[in-house]
Amino acid sequence: MTDAMTKDDVGRVGIWTFAFDGRPAGLVREAAAEIEELGYGAIWFGEGFGRDSVSQAWLLLSATRRIPVAAGIANIAFRDPIAMAAAERALGEAFPGRYVLGLGGHRVDDTVRDFDGYPMPAVGRAVRSMTAYLDAMDRVPNHALAPDPAPRRVLAALGPKMLALAGERAWGAHPYFVPVEHTVRARAALGPDAFLGVEQAVVLDADPARARETARAHVAGYTAAGHQLANLRRLGFAEDEFTGTPSDRLVDAIVAYGDVDVLRERVRRHFDAGADHVCVQVLTSDPAALPRAEWRELAPALL
C-alpha cells in the first residue's frame, strides 16, 4: 500500500497556468520538464475550451518524473461523474501519488450562460451540485485496477459553504482569484488540517504603471463571473470597484506586481495567513505565451 500524498509532497510553491492550451504538445512537455527541474512543488492548470482537463493532466504527468500535477480545476459542467471517476482512477493508477483532481465550475448556477458563443448548460446551485457530483463519483463501480494511493481531491471553494464542503468531502480547497484576506477566512473555515492551496497572480515587471495595466486586464476578465463578484462583495469590495474598469484597490489586492521582492512578500503573506501551498500564475502582456523566463527568474526567490 503506497502512502497517500501529503502537504509536503506538493511543496510550498507551485506554478499555475492557462498558457499550456495555446502551445503545441511538444513545447508543453519541455516546459513541464523545466518547471520540475527548477524545483517548483506542483504544476496546476486550468480548463476552458482548450485541451480537456484529463488530456492535459496525462500530457504533463507523462512529461515529468516526480512533480505532482493538479487540475485547477476540472469543470463539473464539462463531463459526467462516471467519466470523471474513471479518468481520476486511470491517472492515479498510471502515476501513483502524483495527480490531484481539483473540481469546480464557475458556470454552476440555475441559468444557461453564453461562453464564447457556446451555451453552457445549467447544472444547479453550487454546493448542492458539487455534493451530488461527489456522491455520484463515489458510487461509480470500478472494473479496472484501483489506484494506490487514491488521488487527492480539492474543491474550487470561495464561500463559507463550499469551503466547509471542501473540508468535509475533499483533501482541501483551491481558491482562485483571491486576496490574502480570503486566505485568512479560508483557513478558519477549513480548520487546521485540510489542505489550502491558493492561486496568486503576479506580474514580474519593474515598471509600475505597465505592470498594473497588465494586472488590471487580468482582473477585468473575471468581473463578469457571478461567483467571483459574490466573493468580492463578501470581502468588502464595493460595486463601483468591479463595475467597468476595476479599481486600483481591487487590482492591487488580487495581483502582486513589481520586482521579485514584491512578489515574494505577497506569497509570504499567504503563508502567514494559513496557506499550505501557493501556486503562482505569472501574467504577461501575451496571455497565450509560456512565461518561461519569469518562471526561471522567480524560482530562486520563491523556493
Sine and cosine of phi, psi and omega as CSV:
sin_phi,cos_phi,sin_psi,cos_psi,sin_omega,cos_omega
0.00,0.00,0.84,-0.54,0.00,-1.00
-0.99,0.10,0.64,-0.77,0.02,-1.00
-0.91,0.42,0.60,-0.80,0.04,-1.00
-0.94,0.34,0.40,-0.92,0.04,-1.00
-0.86,0.52,0.67,-0.74,0.07,-1.00
-0.93,-0.37,0.15,-0.99,0.05,-1.00
-0.86,0.51,-0.59,0.81,0.01,-1.00
-0.90,0.44,-0.49,0.87,-0.05,-1.00
-0.92,0.39,-0.43,0.90,0.02,-1.00
-1.00,-0.09,-0.02,1.00,0.04,-1.00
0.94,0.35,-0.06,-1.00,-0.04,-1.00
-1.00,0.02,-0.60,0.80,-0.09,-1.00
-0.76,-0.65,0.75,-0.66,0.07,-1.00
-0.82,-0.57,-0.02,-1.00,0.06,-1.00
-0.94,-0.35,0.71,-0.70,0.09,-1.00
-0.87,-0.49,0.71,-0.70,0.01,-1.00
-0.41,-0.91,0.51,-0.86,0.23,-0.97
-0.99,-0.16,-0.16,0.99,-0.22,-0.98
-0.95,0.30,-0.25,0.97,0.05,-1.00
-0.87,0.50,-0.55,0.84,-0.07,-1.00
-0.86,0.51,-0.54,0.84,-0.09,-1.00
-1.00,-0.03,0.14,0.99,-0.08,-1.00
-0.85,-0.53,0.51,-0.86,0.03,-1.00
-0.87,0.49,0.45,-0.89,-0.07,-1.00
-0.85,0.53,-0.63,0.78,0.00,-1.00
-0.88,0.48,-0.66,0.75,0.02,-1.00
-0.94,0.35,-0.58,0.81,0.06,-1.00
-0.88,0.47,-0.68,0.73,0.04,-1.00
-0.86,0.51,-0.71,0.70,0.01,-1.00
-0.88,0.48,-0.69,0.72,-0.02,-1.00
-0.91,0.41,-0.66,0.75,0.01,-1.00
-0.89,0.46,-0.69,0.72,0.02,-1.00
-0.88,0.47,-0.61,0.80,0.01,-1.00
-0.94,0.35,-0.65,0.76,0.06,-1.00
-0.83,0.55,-0.68,0.74,0.03,-1.00
-0.89,0.45,-0.72,0.70,-0.03,-1.00
-0.92,0.39,-0.49,0.87,0.05,-1.00
-0.93,0.36,-0.30,0.95,0.07,-1.00
0.98,-0.18,0.14,0.99,0.04,-1.00
-0.90,0.43,0.45,-0.89,-0.13,-0.99
-0.99,0.14,-0.43,0.90,-0.05,-1.00
-0.31,-0.95,0.38,-0.92,0.10,-0.99
-0.92,-0.40,0.85,-0.53,0.03,-1.00
-0.92,-0.39,0.58,-0.81,0.01,-1.00
-0.60,-0.80,0.51,-0.86,0.03,-1.00
-1.00,-0.03,0.05,-1.00,0.05,-1.00
-0.70,-0.72,0.84,-0.55,0.09,-1.00
-0.78,-0.63,-0.89,-0.46,0.09,-1.00
-0.91,-0.42,0.56,0.83,0.15,-0.99
-0.99,-0.14,-0.71,-0.71,0.11,-0.99
-0.90,0.43,0.60,-0.80,0.06,-1.00
-0.94,0.33,0.36,-0.93,-0.15,-0.99
-0.86,0.51,-0.64,0.77,-0.05,-1.00
-0.93,0.38,-0.71,0.70,0.02,-1.00
-0.89,0.45,-0.66,0.75,0.01,-1.00
-0.89,0.45,-0.67,0.74,0.01,-1.00
-0.88,0.47,-0.70,0.72,-0.01,-1.00
-0.89,0.46,-0.66,0.75,0.02,-1.00
-0.87,0.49,-0.72,0.69,-0.05,-1.00
-0.94,0.33,-0.66,0.75,0.00,-1.00
-0.92,0.40,-0.61,0.79,-0.02,-1.00
-0.96,0.28,-0.32,0.95,-0.01,-1.00
-1.00,-0.01,-0.11,0.99,-0.07,-1.00
-0.80,-0.60,0.14,-0.99,-0.09,-1.00
-0.91,-0.42,-0.58,0.82,-0.15,-0.99
-0.78,-0.63,-0.54,0.84,-0.23,-0.97
-0.93,0.38,0.70,-0.71,0.13,-0.99
-0.91,0.41,0.55,-0.83,0.04,-1.00
-0.86,-0.51,0.77,-0.64,-0.13,-0.99
-0.81,-0.58,0.77,-0.64,0.13,-0.99
-0.98,0.21,0.86,-0.50,-0.07,-1.00
-0.77,-0.64,0.90,0.43,0.21,0.98
-0.72,-0.69,0.19,-0.98,0.23,-0.97
-1.00,0.10,0.81,-0.59,-0.15,-0.99
-0.99,0.15,0.84,-0.54,-0.06,-1.00
-0.94,0.34,-0.22,0.97,0.08,-1.00
-0.99,0.14,-0.16,0.99,-0.10,-0.99
-1.00,-0.05,-0.36,0.93,-0.07,-1.00
-0.48,-0.88,0.49,-0.87,0.03,-1.00
-0.91,0.42,0.53,-0.85,0.05,-1.00
-0.84,0.54,-0.52,0.86,0.04,-1.00
-0.89,0.46,-0.72,0.69,0.01,-1.00
-0.90,0.43,-0.64,0.77,-0.03,-1.00
-0.93,0.36,-0.66,0.76,0.02,-1.00
-0.90,0.43,-0.67,0.74,0.01,-1.00
-0.91,0.42,-0.65,0.76,0.01,-1.00
-0.92,0.39,-0.67,0.74,0.03,-1.00
-0.85,0.52,-0.71,0.71,-0.01,-1.00
-0.91,0.41,-0.68,0.73,-0.02,-1.00
-0.89,0.46,-0.72,0.69,0.01,-1.00
-0.91,0.41,-0.64,0.77,0.01,-1.00
-0.92,0.40,-0.59,0.81,0.01,-1.00
-0.96,0.28,-0.63,0.78,-0.05,-1.00
-0.97,0.25,-0.51,0.86,-0.06,-1.00
-0.75,-0.66,0.96,0.27,-0.15,-0.99
-0.85,0.53,0.77,-0.64,0.09,-1.00
0.95,0.32,0.27,0.96,-0.09,-1.00
-0.86,-0.52,-0.15,0.99,-0.08,-1.00
-0.95,-0.31,0.77,-0.64,0.11,-0.99
-0.90,-0.43,0.83,-0.56,0.03,-1.00
-0.99,-0.11,0.95,-0.32,0.15,-0.99
-1.00,-0.03,0.75,-0.67,-0.02,-1.00
-0.88,-0.48,0.64,-0.76,0.04,-1.00
-0.07,-1.00,-0.41,-0.91,0.03,-1.00
0.44,-0.90,0.97,-0.25,-0.11,-0.99
-0.97,0.24,-0.01,1.00,0.11,-0.99
-0.98,-0.21,0.41,0.91,0.04,-1.00
-1.00,0.06,0.99,-0.11,0.02,-1.00
-0.33,-0.94,-0.19,-0.98,-0.09,-1.00
-1.00,-0.09,0.14,0.99,-0.06,-1.00
-0.80,-0.61,0.38,-0.93,0.10,-0.99
-1.00,0.09,0.80,-0.60,-0.01,-1.00
-0.93,-0.36,0.59,-0.81,0.06,-1.00
-1.00,0.02,0.82,-0.58,0.01,-1.00
-0.81,-0.59,0.96,-0.29,-0.06,-1.00
0.80,0.60,0.62,0.78,0.01,-1.00
1.00,0.09,-0.02,1.00,0.00,-1.00
-0.96,-0.27,0.83,-0.56,-0.01,-1.00
-0.97,0.23,0.93,-0.36,0.00,-1.00
-0.99,0.17,0.65,-0.76,-0.04,-1.00
-0.95,0.32,0.52,-0.86,0.11,-0.99
-0.99,0.11,0.69,-0.72,-0.02,-1.00
-0.80,-0.61,0.18,0.98,0.13,-0.99
0.96,-0.26,-0.05,-1.00,-0.02,-1.00
-0.92,0.38,0.52,-0.85,-0.23,-0.97
-0.87,0.50,-0.86,0.51,-0.10,-0.99
-0.92,0.39,-0.67,0.74,0.02,-1.00
-0.89,0.45,-0.67,0.74,-0.01,-1.00
-0.92,0.39,-0.67,0.74,0.00,-1.00
-0.91,0.41,-0.64,0.76,0.03,-1.00
-0.88,0.48,-0.71,0.70,0.01,-1.00
-0.90,0.43,-0.61,0.79,0.00,-1.00
-0.91,0.41,-0.71,0.71,0.04,-1.00
-0.89,0.46,-0.68,0.74,0.03,-1.00
-0.86,0.52,-0.70,0.71,-0.02,-1.00
-0.91,0.41,-0.68,0.73,0.04,-1.00
-0.85,0.52,-0.68,0.73,-0.06,-1.00
-0.93,0.36,-0.35,0.94,-0.02,-1.00
-1.00,-0.01,-0.15,0.99,-0.08,-1.00
-0.93,0.37,0.83,-0.55,0.04,-1.00
-0.89,0.45,0.44,-0.90,0.02,-1.00
-0.86,-0.51,0.90,-0.43,0.04,-1.00
-0.95,-0.33,0.25,0.97,0.04,-1.00
-0.89,-0.45,-0.10,-0.99,0.06,-1.00
-0.92,0.39,0.67,-0.74,0.02,-1.00
-0.99,0.12,0.70,-0.71,0.03,-1.00
-0.92,0.39,0.59,-0.81,0.01,-1.00
-0.69,-0.73,0.96,-0.27,0.08,1.00
-0.99,0.13,0.18,-0.98,0.12,-0.99
-0.91,0.42,0.66,-0.75,0.01,-1.00
-0.88,0.48,0.50,-0.86,0.09,-1.00
-0.97,0.22,0.51,-0.86,0.10,-0.99
-0.86,-0.51,0.60,-0.80,0.18,-0.98
-0.76,-0.65,0.40,-0.92,0.01,-1.00
-0.92,-0.39,0.60,-0.80,0.11,-0.99
-0.97,0.26,1.00,-0.06,-0.16,-0.99
-0.89,-0.46,0.76,-0.65,0.07,-1.00
-0.86,-0.51,-0.81,0.58,-0.04,-1.00
-0.98,0.19,0.26,-0.97,-0.07,-1.00
-0.87,0.49,-0.59,0.81,-0.02,-1.00
-0.94,0.34,-0.66,0.75,0.02,-1.00
-0.94,0.33,-0.58,0.82,0.09,-1.00
-0.89,0.46,-0.66,0.75,0.04,-1.00
-0.89,0.46,-0.67,0.75,0.03,-1.00
-0.89,0.45,-0.64,0.77,0.02,-1.00
-0.88,0.48,-0.63,0.78,0.03,-1.00
-0.94,0.33,-0.50,0.86,-0.06,-1.00
-1.00,0.05,-0.62,0.79,-0.19,-0.98
-0.91,-0.42,-0.04,1.00,-0.06,-1.00
-0.65,-0.76,0.04,-1.00,0.07,-1.00
-0.91,0.41,-0.51,0.86,-0.02,-1.00
0.22,-0.98,-0.50,-0.87,-0.16,-0.99
-0.79,-0.61,0.47,-0.88,0.07,-1.00
-0.79,-0.61,0.99,0.14,0.04,-1.00
-0.95,0.31,0.63,-0.78,-0.02,-1.00
-0.80,-0.60,0.62,-0.79,0.06,-1.00
0.90,0.43,0.83,0.56,-0.07,-1.00
-0.71,-0.70,0.53,-0.85,0.13,-0.99
-0.99,0.10,0.10,-1.00,-0.01,-1.00
-0.87,0.49,-0.58,0.81,0.00,-1.00
-0.84,0.54,-0.57,0.82,0.04,-1.00
-0.92,0.39,-0.58,0.81,0.02,-1.00
-0.88,0.48,-0.62,0.78,0.07,-1.00
-0.86,0.51,-0.74,0.67,-0.03,-1.00
-0.93,0.38,-0.63,0.78,-0.02,-1.00
-0.91,0.42,-0.69,0.73,0.02,-1.00
-0.89,0.46,-0.65,0.76,0.02,-1.00
-0.89,0.45,-0.63,0.78,-0.02,-1.00
-0.95,0.30,-0.59,0.81,-0.06,-1.00
-0.98,0.18,-0.44,0.90,-0.15,-0.99
1.00,0.05,0.05,-1.00,-0.15,-0.99
-0.97,0.23,-0.36,0.93,-0.20,-0.98
-0.99,-0.13,-0.48,0.88,-0.06,-1.00
-0.92,0.39,0.50,-0.86,0.03,-1.00
-0.95,0.30,0.70,-0.72,0.06,-1.00
-0.78,-0.62,0.97,-0.23,0.01,-1.00
-0.93,-0.36,0.94,-0.34,-0.17,-0.99
-0.97,-0.23,0.74,-0.67,0.15,-0.99
-0.99,0.15,0.69,-0.72,0.08,-1.00
-0.74,-0.67,0.89,-0.46,0.06,-1.00
-0.98,0.18,0.65,-0.76,-0.02,-1.00
-0.65,-0.76,0.47,-0.88,0.14,-0.99
-0.81,-0.59,0.90,-0.44,0.02,-1.00
-1.00,-0.03,1.00,-0.09,-0.10,-1.00
-0.37,-0.93,0.82,-0.57,-0.04,-1.00
-0.98,0.22,-0.19,0.98,0.03,-1.00
-1.00,0.01,0.96,-0.29,-0.12,-0.99
-0.87,0.49,-0.66,0.75,-0.04,-1.00
-0.92,0.40,-0.72,0.70,0.00,-1.00
-0.91,0.41,-0.66,0.75,-0.01,-1.00
-0.90,0.44,-0.66,0.75,-0.02,-1.00
-0.92,0.40,-0.58,0.81,0.01,-1.00
-0.93,0.36,-0.60,0.80,0.13,-0.99
-0.88,0.47,-0.68,0.73,0.03,-1.00
-0.90,0.43,-0.66,0.75,-0.02,-1.00
-0.90,0.44,-0.62,0.79,0.03,-1.00
-0.89,0.45,-0.61,0.79,0.04,-1.00
-0.91,0.42,-0.74,0.68,-0.02,-1.00
-0.89,0.46,-0.67,0.75,-0.02,-1.00
-0.87,0.50,-0.49,0.87,0.00,-1.00
-0.93,0.37,-0.25,0.97,-0.04,-1.00
-0.93,-0.36,-0.01,1.00,-0.08,-1.00
-0.99,0.15,0.07,1.00,0.15,-0.99
-0.98,-0.22,-0.02,1.00,-0.04,-1.00
-1.00,0.02,0.89,-0.46,-0.10,-0.99
-0.86,0.52,-0.64,0.76,-0.03,-1.00
-0.93,0.38,-0.56,0.83,0.04,-1.00
-0.94,0.33,-0.64,0.77,0.02,-1.00
-0.91,0.42,-0.65,0.76,0.05,-1.00
-0.87,0.50,-0.64,0.77,0.00,-1.00
-0.93,0.36,-0.65,0.76,0.03,-1.00
-0.89,0.45,-0.62,0.79,0.04,-1.00
-0.90,0.43,-0.67,0.75,0.04,-1.00
-0.87,0.49,-0.52,0.85,-0.02,-1.00
-1.00,0.08,0.00,1.00,0.11,-0.99
0.99,-0.13,0.19,0.98,0.05,-1.00
-0.99,0.13,0.65,-0.76,-0.04,-1.00
-1.00,0.10,0.35,-0.93,-0.05,-1.00
-0.83,0.55,-0.64,0.77,-0.06,-1.00
-0.95,0.30,-0.12,0.99,0.03,-1.00
-1.00,0.08,-0.27,0.96,0.04,-1.00
-0.77,-0.64,0.08,1.00,0.11,-0.99
-1.00,-0.04,0.88,-0.48,-0.09,-1.00
0.99,0.15,-0.72,-0.69,-0.01,-1.00
-0.96,0.27,0.82,-0.57,0.00,-1.00
-0.86,0.50,0.63,-0.78,-0.02,-1.00
-0.94,0.35,0.36,-0.93,0.07,-1.00
-0.86,0.51,-0.63,0.78,-0.03,-1.00
-0.89,0.46,-0.67,0.74,0.01,-1.00
-0.92,0.38,-0.73,0.69,0.00,-1.00
-0.85,0.53,-0.72,0.70,-0.05,-1.00
-0.92,0.39,-0.48,0.88,0.01,-1.00
-0.97,0.24,-0.57,0.82,-0.09,-1.00
-1.00,0.04,-0.62,0.79,-0.10,-0.99
-0.88,-0.47,0.74,-0.68,0.15,-0.99
-1.00,-0.07,0.76,-0.66,-0.02,-1.00
-0.62,-0.78,0.52,-0.85,-0.03,-1.00
0.68,-0.73,-0.55,-0.84,-0.02,-1.00
-1.00,0.04,-0.04,-1.00,-0.07,-1.00
-0.86,0.51,-0.62,0.78,-0.03,-1.00
-0.90,0.44,-0.63,0.77,0.02,-1.00
-0.90,0.43,-0.69,0.72,-0.03,-1.00
-0.93,0.38,-0.63,0.77,0.03,-1.00
-0.89,0.45,-0.61,0.79,0.01,-1.00
-0.91,0.41,-0.63,0.78,0.03,-1.00
-0.90,0.43,-0.69,0.73,0.03,-1.00
-0.88,0.48,-0.68,0.74,0.02,-1.00
-0.87,0.49,-0.62,0.78,0.00,-1.00
-0.90,0.44,-0.60,0.80,0.07,-1.00
-0.90,0.44,-0.66,0.75,0.04,-1.00
-0.89,0.45,-0.68,0.73,0.04,-1.00
-0.88,0.47,-0.50,0.87,-0.01,-1.00
-0.99,0.14,-0.15,0.99,0.07,-1.00
0.85,-0.53,0.03,1.00,0.02,-1.00
-0.94,0.35,0.59,-0.81,0.14,-0.99
-1.00,0.00,-0.48,0.88,-0.13,-0.99
-0.49,-0.87,0.66,-0.75,0.09,-1.00
-0.85,-0.53,0.85,-0.53,0.07,-1.00
-0.98,-0.22,0.86,-0.51,-0.16,-0.99
-1.00,-0.04,0.83,-0.56,0.08,-1.00
-0.98,-0.21,0.95,-0.31,-0.02,-1.00
-0.99,0.14,0.84,-0.54,0.04,-1.00
-0.98,-0.18,0.63,-0.78,0.10,-0.99
-0.71,-0.71,0.03,-1.00,0.00,-1.00
-0.93,0.38,-0.31,0.95,0.03,-1.00
-0.89,-0.46,0.99,-0.14,-0.07,-1.00
-0.88,0.48,-0.36,0.93,-0.04,-1.00
-1.00,0.08,-0.19,0.98,-0.06,-1.00
-0.99,0.13,0.59,-0.81,0.11,-0.99
-0.98,0.19,0.88,-0.47,-0.08,-1.00
-0.99,0.14,0.86,0.51,-0.12,-0.99
-0.92,0.39,-0.58,0.81,0.03,-1.00
-0.90,0.45,-0.65,0.76,0.02,-1.00
-0.93,0.37,-0.64,0.77,0.06,-1.00
-0.86,0.52,-0.66,0.75,0.01,-1.00
-0.91,0.41,-0.68,0.74,-0.04,-1.00
-0.93,0.37,-0.59,0.81,-0.05,-1.00
-0.98,0.22,-0.47,0.88,-0.12,-0.99
-0.81,0.59,-0.74,0.67,-0.03,-1.00
-0.90,0.43,-0.45,0.89,-0.06,-1.00
-1.00,0.08,-0.52,0.85,-0.13,-0.99
-0.99,-0.12,-0.37,0.93,-0.13,-0.99
-0.99,-0.17,0.00,0.00,0.00,0.00
